[in-house]
Amino acid sequence: MTASTSIPARSAILGRLRAAAPEQPLPTPNLTAYHQGPFGQGASGDLLTAFETAARGWRAEVLHADPTTWATTVREALDRHGCRRVAIGTGGPQHAELVPALSGLALRRFDQPLEQWKAELFDTIDAGITSALAGVADTGSLILQPGPAEPRTLSLVPPLHIAVLRSSTIFASLAAAMATLHPEADMPTNLLLVSGPSKTADIQQVLAYGAHGPKQLVIVLIHDPKEVRP
């Protein structure tokens, strides 16, 4: 196709697409949540319910635990999904509590460059376990802050991703979370927003799950008494 004919041809194609699917007005967003604080002691439990409802809407599995049983809940989820080879980081806020609960599994720590064990990670690991920095109630999303102790590949590659989230770090909105957590003070190479297992709508705008990355997401929600204040 020459340059002289490409513009008319493109216009004709776009015209047919617009005629087949006329534009619809976008809904007016509800910004109430952007002025609310996080879930915690003294805060509305509606945020916790909203987070769980939205997360399940994205086909995430939400399991409830307390600060003394959460590691057992993680192990039970791994056993239920038939996972035997599990990848974890080298640190993180719950690392010391988690390792004993994984006894008997083939445990792989992410303690060397990816290039040195890429084939193993992509071909044999059943599940990756990470902590979550926060949760977003209005979208059911997780905020992950990868780093050397928990590289982002842990949540992006294994078929099952288990994320450990504390209820005290569930916020009404992404804006509320950013205003409180101030990640720019210790800026990581990236922040991850995870909303359910992997999905794509590349083909005819039909949403398909499990196309790439984790096919399942399990959120272990720890009900802790600590409250985060803006």
C-alpha positions in Angstrom: 0.0 0.0 0.0 1.4 3.4 -1.0 1.5 6.5 1.1 -1.1 8.1 -1.2 -3.7 5.4 -0.5 -3.0 4.5 3.1 -4.8 7.4 4.7 -8.1 6.9 2.7 -7.9 3.2 3.4 -7.4 3.7 7.1 -10.2 6.2 7.2 -12.5 3.7 5.6 -11.6 0.9 8.0 -12.0 3.2 11.0 -15.4 4.4 9.7 -16.7 0.8 9.4 -15.5 0.1 13.0 -17.2 3.2 14.4 -20.4 2.4 12.5 -20.5 -1.2 13.8 -19.8 -0.1 17.5 -21.0 3.4 18.1 -19.3 5.2 21.0 -21.1 5.0 24.4 -20.8 7.8 27.0 -18.4 6.9 29.8 -20.0 6.7 33.3 -19.2 9.4 35.8 -16.8 8.0 38.3 -17.7 8.0 42.0 -14.8 9.8 43.8 -16.2 9.4 47.3 -13.6 6.6 48.0 -10.7 8.9 47.2 -11.5 10.9 50.3 -11.7 8.0 52.7 -9.0 6.5 54.9 -7.7 2.9 55.1 -9.4 0.0 56.7 -8.3 -0.7 60.2 -9.4 -0.3 63.8 -12.0 2.3 64.0 -12.5 2.4 60.2 -15.5 1.1 58.3 -15.5 -2.6 57.7 -17.2 -1.9 54.4 -13.8 -1.4 52.9 -12.8 -4.9 53.7 -16.0 -6.3 52.2 -15.6 -4.1 49.1 -12.1 -5.3 48.6 -13.1 -9.0 48.9 -16.1 -8.6 46.6 -14.0 -6.8 43.9 -11.1 -9.3 44.2 -13.5 -12.2 43.8 -15.0 -10.5 40.8 -11.6 -10.7 39.2 -11.6 -14.5 40.0 -9.1 -14.2 42.9 -9.5 -16.6 45.8 -9.6 -14.8 49.2 -8.7 -16.7 52.3 -9.0 -15.2 55.8 -6.5 -15.8 58.5 -5.2 -14.3 61.7 -1.6 -13.3 62.6 -0.9 -16.7 64.2 -2.4 -19.0 61.5 -1.7 -17.2 58.2 1.3 -19.4 57.3 -0.7 -22.5 57.8 -3.4 -21.0 55.6 -0.8 -20.5 52.8 0.3 -24.1 53.2 -3.3 -25.4 53.0 -3.8 -23.4 49.8 -0.7 -24.9 48.2 -1.7 -28.4 49.1 -5.2 -27.9 47.8 -3.9 -26.7 44.5 -1.4 -29.6 44.3 1.7 -27.4 44.4 4.9 -29.2 45.3 7.6 -26.8 44.0 7.4 -23.4 45.5 9.4 -20.2 44.9 9.8 -17.5 47.6 12.0 -14.5 48.1 15.0 -14.2 50.4 13.3 -11.9 52.9 10.2 -9.8 53.4 8.0 -9.0 56.4 6.6 -12.6 56.8 9.6 -14.6 55.6 10.7 -16.1 58.9 7.1 -17.2 59.7 6.5 -18.7 56.3 9.4 -21.0 55.8 8.6 -23.5 58.6 5.1 -23.9 57.2 6.5 -25.0 53.9 8.4 -28.0 55.3 8.2 -31.0 53.0 7.8 -29.0 49.8 10.6 -28.4 47.2 11.4 -24.8 48.3 13.3 -22.6 45.9 14.6 -19.2 47.1 15.1 -16.5 44.6 18.7 -16.0 45.7 20.5 -15.8 42.3 20.1 -14.0 39.0 17.2 -15.0 36.9 19.4 -16.0 34.0 20.9 -18.8 36.2 17.6 -20.6 36.9 15.2 -19.2 34.3 14.4 -22.6 32.8 13.6 -24.0 36.2 11.4 -21.1 37.2 9.4 -21.2 34.0 9.1 -24.9 33.6 8.9 -26.5 37.0 7.8 -24.1 39.7 4.2 -24.5 40.7 3.6 -21.4 42.8 5.2 -18.1 43.8 4.6 -16.5 47.2 4.9 -12.7 47.8 3.8 -10.2 50.4 1.6 -7.3 49.3 2.3 -3.7 50.2 -1.4 -2.8 50.3 -4.9 -3.5 48.9 -7.3 -1.2 47.0 -10.9 -1.7 48.0 -12.6 -0.1 45.0 -10.9 -2.3 42.4 -9.9 -5.4 44.5 -6.3 -4.8 43.4 -3.1 -5.6 45.2 -0.1 -3.2 45.3 3.2 -5.1 45.3 6.5 -3.4 45.8 9.2 -5.7 44.4 12.8 -5.5 45.4 15.9 -7.7 45.9 14.2 -9.7 48.6 11.1 -10.4 46.5 11.7 -9.9 42.8 8.7 -9.1 40.7 9.1 -12.4 38.7 7.8 -14.3 41.7 4.3 -12.9 41.0 4.5 -12.8 37.2 5.7 -16.3 36.2 4.5 -19.3 38.3 1.0 -20.7 37.5 -0.2 -19.9 41.0 0.5 -16.6 42.8 -0.2 -16.5 46.6 -0.1 -12.9 48.0 -0.1 -12.3 51.7 -2.0 -9.1 52.6 -2.7 -7.4 56.0 -6.2 -6.0 56.5 -4.7 -2.9 58.0 -3.2 -2.0 54.7 -6.5 -2.0 52.7 -7.3 1.4 51.4 -10.4 2.8 49.8 -8.6 3.8 46.6 -5.3 3.8 44.9 -5.0 7.6 45.6 -5.7 7.0 49.3 -3.0 4.3 49.4 -0.4 6.5 47.7 -1.2 9.4 49.9 -0.5 7.3 53.0 2.3 5.0 52.0 4.5 7.5 50.1 6.3 4.9 48.0 8.3 7.8 46.4 10.3 8.1 49.6 11.9 4.8 48.8 11.2 4.5 45.2 11.4 0.9 43.8 12.1 0.2 40.2 8.4 -0.4 39.8 5.2 -0.9 41.7 2.8 -3.7 40.6 -0.9 -3.5 40.5 -2.4 -7.0 40.5 -6.1 -7.5 39.9 -6.9 -11.2 39.7 -5.1 -13.8 37.7 -3.6 -13.0 34.3 -6.0 -12.1 31.5 -6.2 -10.5 28.1 -8.8 -9.1 25.7 -6.6 -8.9 22.7 -8.7 -11.1 20.5 -12.1 -9.5 19.6 -12.1 -7.7 23.0 -13.2 -11.0 24.7 -11.8 -11.3 28.2 -9.9 -14.5 28.6 -8.2 -15.6 31.9 -4.9 -17.5 32.2 -3.5 -16.4 28.9 -0.1 -15.6 30.3 1.4 -15.5 33.8 -0.4 -16.8 36.8 -3.6 -18.6 36.0 -4.7 -18.4 39.6 -4.4 -15.8 42.4 -4.9 -16.6 46.1 -5.0 -13.7 48.5 -4.3 -14.7 52.2 -5.9 -11.9 54.1 -4.4 -11.5 57.6 -6.8 -9.7 60.0 -4.4 -7.7 62.1 -5.2 -5.1 64.7 -2.7 -2.5 63.5 -4.2 0.6 61.9 -2.5 2.6 59.3 -3.2 6.4 59.6 -2.8 9.0 56.8 
